[in-house]
Amino acid sequence: MSKAEGWPGAAPAPAHFAHLDSIRGLSALYVAACHAYLMYAGNLLQEPSAAARGLVMGTVWLSFGRLAVAVFMVLSGYCLMLPVVQSRARAPRPFAEFMSRRARRILPPYFAAVAVSIALIQMVPSLDDPSIGEWHKSFPAVSVGSIASHLSLVHNFFPAFQYSIDHPLWSIATEWQIYFLFPLLVGIGARYGEFRIVTASVMLTVLLMAWLQKLSPDFDPWPAQFVALFGFGMACATWNFPRDASAAPLDGRRWRTRGVVLLLAGVLSNLAFALTRQQIPDLLVGAGIGCAIVFLTDAMARGNRPLSLRVLERPSLVGLGRFSYSLYLMHAPVLALFYVLARRVGLGPVAIQVFILGLALPATVAFTYLFHLAFERPFLTPVRSAVRSATEMNQSVKSA
């Protein structure tokens, strides 16, 4: 990522934003913990053991995984917009080049996750056990329709295949489809101003909600609020990197306050709507994360070191973010294998919770790092080399 041009009142931004990696990594870890919890929670709530029920209720805060997907969408919009706002032309690459880069980044690990999940399902028949809570949404798993729809990234539009094979993969199809809106939103921002990216994405969200409601009121193939959150993430990047070099500096404290208020409202509304399919918590949490990113990026560029930024720049969290995509892709089948193992050795209700969250979850993180090394990192190296070359070229041009 090249250094920023025209950031008023601040030194150029560094080539890498470590705090974005950490936010992505923590979000992926939360999704994995959520699915680990949901594998056993429904069964153990009926246990006569007060200790078992108490442990389930004490960790119920792990059960709101879709909020993390909202965070991913904001991050995706923000990160994809950064190269646009940091360029002199503030124009996107040609669409074919943009989609080619996106395909190289996300499709090889995605296809590998589909293949590995199918192989595990075929080799371990006991994975098809209805008692494995959330994971069993992945069944019936293997059919011509499920494989074909996953390979073409349209499985989220087919109720029979939306969650098949590896149920978290529905959101990969959703994000892939949102990519097709990216050039449109960039063009709107370039012509009518950056805030129009937000209004346009909100209008698209409303239209999509109306269309999906008419298509099938009981089916949610494309959570339309994710379009608005993706667009908001794009706009946040433009606010960190304003077009006009003479623009007034950001008021970091105001952005921090907005982030805190929106995140708190998102948490409270999620509790209020826990048993419904309301999109309000997604929008509030996603918007809060967007505001927090604007605050953190601006603070970093100005050389400020708030506690939140120092925490997010810890190497362990940044490292987690580097393979968060692989963690998201593969955590569900690996956790299901551990659940099968726990049942097979006869663990009791309390022991199974401790085993899944205390041992299986860290082991899953370790396994997905190996998956990252095999199927994700080989496709990142050329991109990072290109980024370094572009940064060095910009520096040499400035010094010439």
Secondary structure as GFF3:
##gff-version 3
##sequence-region A 1 400
A	DSSP	alpha_helix	18	44	.	.	.	ID=ss1
A	DSSP	alpha_helix	50	58	.	.	.	ID=ss2
A	DSSP	three_ten_helix	60	63	.	.	.	ID=ss3
A	DSSP	alpha_helix	66	85	.	.	.	ID=ss4
A	DSSP	alpha_helix	95	123	.	.	.	ID=ss5
A	DSSP	three_ten_helix	125	127	.	.	.	ID=ss6
A	DSSP	three_ten_helix	134	138	.	.	.	ID=ss7
A	DSSP	alpha_helix	144	151	.	.	.	ID=ss8
A	DSSP	three_ten_helix	155	157	.	.	.	ID=ss9
A	DSSP	three_ten_helix	167	169	.	.	.	ID=ss10
A	DSSP	alpha_helix	170	179	.	.	.	ID=ss11
A	DSSP	alpha_helix	182	192	.	.	.	ID=ss12
A	DSSP	alpha_helix	195	215	.	.	.	ID=ss13
A	DSSP	alpha_helix	225	240	.	.	.	ID=ss14
A	DSSP	alpha_helix	252	272	.	.	.	ID=ss15
A	DSSP	alpha_helix	280	301	.	.	.	ID=ss16
A	DSSP	alpha_helix	307	312	.	.	.	ID=ss17
A	DSSP	alpha_helix	315	322	.	.	.	ID=ss18
A	DSSP	alpha_helix	324	344	.	.	.	ID=ss19
A	DSSP	alpha_helix	349	355	.	.	.	ID=ss20
A	DSSP	pi_helix	356	360	.	.	.	ID=ss21
A	DSSP	alpha_helix	361	371	.	.	.	ID=ss22
A	DSSP	pi_helix	372	376	.	.	.	ID=ss23
A	DSSP	three_ten_helix	377	379	.	.	.	ID=ss24
A	DSSP	alpha_helix	381	399	.	.	.	ID=ss25
###
